[in-house]
Amino acid sequence: MKLLMIEDNKSVSEMMAMFFEKEDWDVSFAYDGTQALEMFTPNPQSWDIVTLDLNLPGKDGLEVAKEIRNLTQSVPIIILTARDSESDQVLGLEYADEYVTKPFSPITLVARIKALYRRSEILGTGNEIESQPQTTSEKFDVQTTNFKLSSSTRAAYLFDKEIPDLTPKEFELLKTLAKKPKQVFSREQLLQQVWGYDYFGDERTVDAHIKKLRQKVEQVGPQIIQTVWGVGYKFDDSDLDRV
């Protein structure tokens, strides 16, 4: 695994370097946003994982994440930050796949990196496919009266309108829910099925991803992700009216 850790706190980088070395990973460190982009930009596809602090000198971490996403959609990003408000998480997850708040356990971070890397390996290069109009030859994993989802093109449609700009995690979350309409999934179940069975995580991660996913769904139609209070979330596209 080739990993880029973007972290201005050198003591944190040095601590994580010891854990990364035990995993025999190829790790590079950048200590400000400008340096990070100079390292990442020449060959974006050579990197397997990026960890990114938000509070960076030179260039803000969110701006770095945005520029990385402009270069590639497939390289997973894990945000590491002391900012732990819901608004910060939602904003960060517009570009990133994971959000880890400081202070964090090095062992937990390594576990998250492993789970995210395995997930990206399973997905392969499908995340790089450009958005494209629906065609009759497109094969759908999920298809109902109002909704269609295709893993081969990484696209989802509501009333034949493509739900825009789905991140890899948002797509997998939507697919997991949509494959079993009306079944209620707890946050823990979604963490296990979407993030990996050995995922050590904060259930707020699920809420933040659901919030961003709902915002994108509402750009093309009525809401299909429902909250079941005190339990979790479900997919339900029955009895919808076009907007």
ZIQUI-V450596 format. One record per pair of residues at least 12 apart in sequence whose ideal C-beta (glycine too) atoms are under 10 Angstrom apart, sorted by the first residue. I is the first residue (numbers start at 1). J is the second residue. D is the distance in whole Angstrom. If there is no record, write none. Layout:
<<I;J;D> <I;J;D>>
This chain:
<<1;20;9> <1;23;8> <1;24;9> <1;25;5> <1;26;7> <1;27;8> <1;47;9> <1;48;5> <1;49;6> <1;113;8> <1;114;9> <1;117;6> <1;121;10> <2;25;7> <2;26;5> <2;27;8> <2;28;8> <2;46;6> <2;47;6> <2;48;5> <2;49;8> <2;75;10> <3;16;10> <3;20;7> <3;23;9> <3;25;5> <3;26;7> <3;27;5> <3;28;7> <3;29;10> <3;47;7> <3;48;6> <3;49;5> <3;50;7> <3;51;7> <3;78;10> <3;113;7> <3;117;9> <4;26;10> <4;27;8> <4;28;5> <4;29;8> <4;30;7> <4;36;7> <4;39;6> <4;40;6> <4;46;10> <4;47;5> <4;48;9> <4;49;7> <4;50;5> <4;51;7> <4;52;8> <4;68;9> <4;75;9> <4;77;10> <5;17;8> <5;20;8> <5;27;6> <5;28;7> <5;29;5> <5;30;7> <5;31;10> <5;36;9> <5;49;9> <5;50;8> <5;51;5> <5;52;8> <5;53;9> <5;78;9> <5;80;9> <5;109;10> <5;113;10> <6;28;10> <6;29;8> <6;30;5> <6;31;8> <6;32;8> <6;33;7> <6;35;8> <6;36;4> <6;37;9> <6;39;9> <6;40;9> <6;50;7> <6;51;7> <6;52;5> <6;53;6> <6;54;10> <6;56;7> <6;59;10> <6;61;7> <6;64;7> <6;65;9> <6;68;9> <6;77;9> <6;79;10> <6;80;9> <7;29;7> <7;30;8> <7;31;7> <7;32;10> <7;36;9> <7;51;7> <7;52;8> <7;53;5> <7;55;10> <7;56;8> <7;61;10> <7;80;7> <8;30;9> <8;31;5> <8;32;6> <8;33;9> <8;35;10> <8;36;10> <8;53;6> <8;55;7> <8;56;5> <8;57;6> <8;58;9> <8;61;9> <9;31;9> <9;53;7> <9;55;9> <9;80;10> <9;102;9> <10;29;8> <10;31;7> <12;29;10> <12;53;8> <12;80;8> <12;102;8> <12;103;9> <12;104;9> <12;106;9> <13;27;9> <13;29;5> <13;30;9> <13;31;8> <13;51;10> <13;53;10> <14;29;9> <15;106;6> <16;29;9> <16;51;8> <16;80;9> <16;104;10> <16;106;6> <16;109;7> <16;110;8> <16;113;10> <17;29;7> <18;106;8> <19;106;5> <19;107;7> <19;109;8> <19;110;6> <19;113;10> <20;106;9> <20;109;10> <20;110;8> <20;113;9> <22;110;8> <23;110;7> <23;113;8> <23;114;8> <25;48;9> <25;49;9> <25;110;9> <25;113;8> <25;114;10> <25;117;9> <26;46;10> <26;47;10> <26;48;9> <27;49;9> <27;51;9> <28;40;9> <28;47;9> <29;51;10> <30;50;10> <30;52;9> <30;53;10> <30;56;9> <30;58;10> <30;64;9> <31;53;10> <31;56;8> <31;57;8> <31;58;9> <32;53;10> <32;56;6> <32;57;5> <32;58;4> <32;59;7> <32;64;9> <33;52;9> <33;53;9> <33;54;10> <33;56;4> <33;57;7> <33;58;5> <33;59;3> <33;60;6> <33;61;7> <33;62;10> <33;63;7> <33;64;4> <33;65;10> <33;67;9> <34;56;9> <34;57;8> <34;58;4> <34;59;5> <34;64;9> <35;56;9> <35;57;9> <35;58;7> <35;59;9> <36;50;8> <36;52;8> <36;53;10> <36;56;8> <36;58;8> <36;59;8> <36;61;9> <36;64;6> <36;65;10> <36;67;9> <36;68;8> <37;58;9> <37;59;7> <37;63;9> <37;64;6> <37;67;6> <37;68;8> <37;71;9> <40;64;8> <40;67;8> <40;68;6> <40;71;7> <40;72;9> <40;75;8> <41;67;8> <41;68;9> <41;71;6> <43;71;10> <44;68;7> <44;70;10> <44;71;4> <44;72;4> <44;74;9> <44;75;6> <45;71;9> <45;72;7> <45;74;8> <45;75;7> <45;125;9> <45;128;9> <46;75;9> <47;68;9> <47;72;8> <47;74;10> <47;75;5> <47;76;9> <47;77;10> <48;74;10> <48;75;7> <48;76;8> <48;113;9> <48;116;9> <48;117;6> <48;120;7> <48;121;9> <49;75;7> <49;76;5> <49;77;8> <49;78;7> <49;97;9> <49;98;10> <49;112;10> <49;113;6> <49;114;10> <49;116;7> <49;117;6> <49;120;8> <50;64;9> <50;65;8> <50;68;6> <50;72;10> <50;75;6> <50;76;7> <50;77;5> <50;78;7> <50;79;9> <50;96;9> <50;97;10> <51;76;10> <51;77;8> <51;78;5> <51;79;8> <51;80;6> <51;96;10> <51;98;9> <51;100;8> <51;109;8> <51;112;9> <51;113;7> <52;64;6> <52;65;6> <52;68;8> <52;77;6> <52;78;7> <52;79;5> <52;80;7> <52;81;8> <52;92;9> <52;95;9> <52;96;7> <53;79;8> <53;80;5> <53;81;6> <53;82;9> <53;83;10> <53;102;8> <54;79;6> <54;80;8> <54;81;4> <54;82;8> <54;83;6> <54;88;8> <54;91;9> <54;92;7> <54;96;10> <54;99;10> <54;102;10> <55;80;10> <55;81;7> <55;82;7> <55;83;8> <55;102;10> <56;81;10> <61;77;10> <61;79;7> <61;80;9> <61;81;7> <61;83;9> <61;92;8> <61;95;10> <61;96;10> <62;79;9> <62;81;10> <62;83;10> <62;88;9> <62;91;7> <62;92;7> <62;94;8> <62;95;7> <62;96;9> <63;95;10> <64;77;9> <64;95;9> <65;77;6> <65;79;7> <65;91;10> <65;92;7> <65;93;10> <65;94;8> <65;95;4> <65;96;6> <66;94;8> <66;95;6> <67;95;9> <68;95;7> <68;96;9> <69;94;9> <69;95;5> <69;96;9> <69;165;10> <69;167;9> <70;95;10> <72;127;8> <72;128;7> <73;95;10> <73;126;10> <73;127;5> <73;128;6> <73;129;9> <73;130;9> <73;154;9> <73;165;9> <73;166;10> <73;167;8> <73;168;8> <74;120;7> <74;123;8> <74;124;9> <74;125;6> <74;126;8> <74;127;4> <74;128;5> <74;129;10> <74;168;8> <75;97;9> <75;120;8> <75;127;9> <75;128;10> <76;96;8> <76;97;5> <76;98;7> <76;112;10> <76;113;9> <76;116;5> <76;117;7> <76;119;8> <76;120;5> <76;123;10> <76;127;9> <76;167;10> <76;168;7> <76;169;9> <77;92;9> <77;93;10> <77;95;6> <77;96;4> <77;97;6> <77;98;8> <77;99;10> <77;116;9> <77;167;9> <78;96;7> <78;97;7> <78;98;4> <78;99;8> <78;100;6> <78;109;8> <78;112;6> <78;113;7> <78;116;7> <79;91;10> <79;92;5> <79;93;8> <79;95;8> <79;96;5> <79;97;9> <79;98;7> <79;99;5> <79;100;7> <79;101;9> <80;96;10> <80;98;9> <80;99;9> <80;100;5> <80;101;8> <80;102;6> <80;104;7> <80;109;8> <81;99;8> <81;100;8> <81;101;7> <81;102;6> <81;104;10> <82;101;7> <82;102;5> <82;103;8> <83;99;9> <83;101;8> <83;102;9> <84;99;9> <84;100;10> <84;101;4> <84;102;8> <84;202;9> <84;204;8> <85;101;10> <86;204;7> <86;207;7> <86;208;7> <86;211;8> <87;208;9> <87;211;10> <88;101;9> <88;208;9> <89;101;9> <89;202;9> <89;204;7> <89;205;7> <89;207;8> <89;208;4> <89;209;9> <89;211;9> <89;212;9> <90;207;9> <90;208;5> <90;209;9> <90;210;10> <90;211;5> <90;212;6> <90;215;9> <91;208;9> <91;212;9> <92;208;8> <92;212;10> <93;167;8> <93;169;8> <93;170;9> <93;205;8> <93;208;5> <93;209;6> <93;211;9> <93;212;6> <93;213;10> <94;165;9> <94;167;8> <94;170;10> <94;208;10> <94;212;6> <94;215;9> <95;167;8> <96;167;8> <96;169;9> <97;112;10> <97;116;6> <97;119;8> <97;120;8> <97;167;7> <97;168;6> <97;169;5> <97;170;9> <97;172;10> <97;195;9> <97;205;10> <97;209;9> <98;112;6> <98;113;9> <98;115;9> <98;116;6> <98;169;8> <98;195;8> <98;199;9> <98;201;8> <98;205;7> <98;209;10> <99;201;9> <99;202;8> <99;204;8> <99;205;6> <99;208;7> <99;209;9> <100;112;7> <100;113;10> <100;200;10> <100;201;9> <100;202;8> <100;205;9> <101;202;7> <101;204;9> <101;205;10> <104;200;10> <105;200;8> <107;200;8> <108;199;10> <108;200;5> <108;201;8> <109;200;9> <110;200;10> <111;196;9> <111;198;6> <111;199;7> <111;200;5> <111;201;9> <112;195;8> <112;196;8> <112;198;9> <112;199;7> <112;200;7> <112;201;7> <112;205;10> <114;196;8> <114;198;7> <114;199;10> <115;195;6> <115;196;3> <115;197;8> <115;198;6> <115;199;5> <115;200;9> <115;201;9> <116;168;9> <116;169;9> <116;195;8> <116;196;8> <116;199;9> <117;196;10> <118;196;7> <118;198;9> <119;168;8> <119;169;8> <119;172;8> <119;194;8> <119;195;8> <119;196;6> <119;199;10> <120;168;7> <122;172;10> <123;151;9> <123;154;8> <123;168;6> <123;171;9> <123;172;8> <126;150;10> <126;151;7> <126;152;7> <126;153;8> <126;154;5> <126;168;9> <126;171;9> <127;154;6> <127;166;10> <127;167;9> <127;168;5> <127;171;8> <128;154;9> <129;152;8> <129;153;6> <129;154;6> <129;155;8> <130;153;9> <130;154;10> <131;153;9> <131;154;9> <131;155;7> <131;162;6> <131;164;7> <131;165;8> <131;166;9> <132;153;7> <132;154;10> <132;155;7> <132;162;9> <133;155;9> <133;157;10> <133;160;10> <133;162;8> <134;148;8> <134;150;8> <134;153;9> <134;155;7> <134;157;6> <134;160;6> <134;161;9> <134;162;7> <135;153;9> <138;150;5> <138;152;7> <138;153;6> <138;155;8> <138;157;9> <139;151;9> <139;152;6> <139;153;9> <140;152;9> <140;153;9> <140;155;9> <140;156;9> <140;157;9> <141;156;10> <141;175;7> <141;178;9> <141;179;7> <142;156;8> <142;174;9> <142;175;7> <142;177;10> <142;178;5> <142;179;6> <142;180;10> <142;181;9> <142;235;9> <142;237;10> <143;157;9> <143;178;10> <144;158;10> <144;178;8> <144;181;7> <144;224;10> <144;235;9> <144;236;10> <144;237;6> <144;238;8> <144;240;10> <145;159;10> <145;237;7> <145;238;8> <145;239;10> <145;240;9> <146;158;6> <146;159;6> <146;160;9> <146;221;8> <146;222;9> <146;224;8> <146;237;5> <146;238;8> <146;239;9> <146;240;5> <146;241;10> <146;242;9> <147;159;8> <147;160;10> <147;163;9> <147;174;9> <147;178;6> <147;181;9> <147;217;10> <147;221;9> <147;224;7> <147;235;8> <147;237;5> <147;238;10> <147;240;9> <148;160;8> <148;162;10> <148;178;9> <149;163;9> <149;166;10> <149;171;8> <149;174;7> <149;175;6> <149;178;6> <149;179;8> <150;175;10> <151;171;8> <151;172;9> <151;175;7> <154;166;7> <154;168;8> <154;171;6> <154;172;10> <154;175;10> <155;171;9> <156;170;9> <156;171;7> <156;174;6> <156;175;8> <156;178;8> <156;213;10> <156;216;9> <156;217;9> <156;220;9> <156;224;10> <157;220;8> <157;221;9> <158;217;7> <158;218;10> <158;219;10> <158;220;5> <158;221;4> <158;222;8> <158;223;10> <158;224;7> <158;237;7> <158;240;8> <158;242;9> <158;243;10> <159;220;7> <159;221;5> <159;222;9> <159;237;9> <159;240;8> <159;241;10> <159;242;5> <159;243;8> <160;220;9> <160;221;10> <160;242;10> <161;219;8> <161;220;4> <161;221;7> <161;242;9> <161;243;10> <162;219;10> <162;220;7> <163;213;8> <163;216;5> <163;217;6> <163;218;10> <163;219;7> <163;220;6> <163;221;8> <163;224;9> <164;216;6> <164;217;10> <164;219;6> <164;220;7> <165;212;10> <165;216;6> <165;219;9> <166;212;9> <166;213;8> <166;216;7> <166;217;10> <167;209;8> <167;212;8> <167;213;9> <167;216;9> <168;194;10> <169;194;7> <169;195;8> <169;205;9> <169;206;10> <169;209;6> <169;212;9> <169;213;9> <170;194;10> <170;209;6> <170;210;9> <170;212;6> <170;213;5> <170;214;10> <170;216;7> <170;217;10> <171;194;10> <171;213;9> <172;190;10> <172;193;8> <172;194;5> <172;195;9> <172;209;10> <173;185;9> <173;190;7> <173;193;9> <173;194;5> <173;195;9> <173;206;8> <173;209;6> <173;210;7> <173;212;10> <173;213;6> <173;225;9> <173;233;9> <173;235;10> <174;194;10> <174;209;10> <174;210;10> <174;213;6> <174;216;9> <174;217;8> <174;224;9> <174;225;8> <174;235;8> <175;193;10> <175;194;9> <175;235;10> <176;189;9> <176;190;7> <176;193;5> <176;194;6> <176;233;10> <176;235;9> <177;190;8> <177;193;10> <177;194;9> <177;210;9> <177;213;9> <177;224;9> <177;225;7> <177;226;9> <177;232;10> <177;233;7> <177;234;7> <177;235;4> <177;236;9> <178;224;8> <178;225;9> <178;234;10> <178;235;5> <178;236;10> <178;237;8> <179;235;8> <180;234;8> <180;235;7> <181;224;9> <181;234;8> <181;235;5> <181;236;6> <181;237;7> <181;238;7> <182;226;9> <182;234;6> <182;235;7> <182;236;5> <182;237;10> <182;238;8> <183;232;10> <183;233;10> <183;234;6> <183;235;8> <183;236;10> <184;226;9> <184;227;10> <184;228;5> <184;231;5> <184;232;6> <184;233;7> <184;234;5> <184;235;10> <185;206;9> <185;228;9> <185;231;9> <185;232;5> <185;233;6> <185;234;7> <185;235;9> <186;203;9> <186;206;9> <186;228;9> <186;230;10> <186;231;6> <186;232;4> <186;233;9> <187;201;9> <187;202;10> <187;203;4> <187;204;9> <187;205;9> <187;206;4> <187;207;7> <187;210;9> <187;231;9> <187;232;6> <187;233;8> <188;201;9> <188;203;7> <188;206;9> <188;232;8> <189;206;9> <189;232;7> <189;233;10> <190;203;9> <190;205;9> <190;206;5> <190;207;10> <190;209;9> <190;210;9> <190;232;7> <190;233;7> <191;203;7> <191;205;7> <191;206;6> <194;206;8> <194;209;8> <195;209;10> <203;232;9> <206;232;8> <206;233;8> <207;227;10> <207;233;9> <210;225;6> <210;227;8> <210;232;9> <210;233;6> <211;225;10> <213;225;6> <213;233;10> <214;226;10> <214;227;9> <214;233;10> <217;237;10> <218;243;8> <219;243;10> <220;242;10> <220;243;8> <221;237;9> <221;240;7> <221;241;9> <221;242;7> <221;243;5> <222;237;9> <222;239;10> <222;240;5> <222;241;7> <222;242;8> <222;243;6> <223;236;9> <223;237;9> <223;240;9> <224;236;6> <224;237;5> <224;238;9> <224;240;7> <225;237;10>>
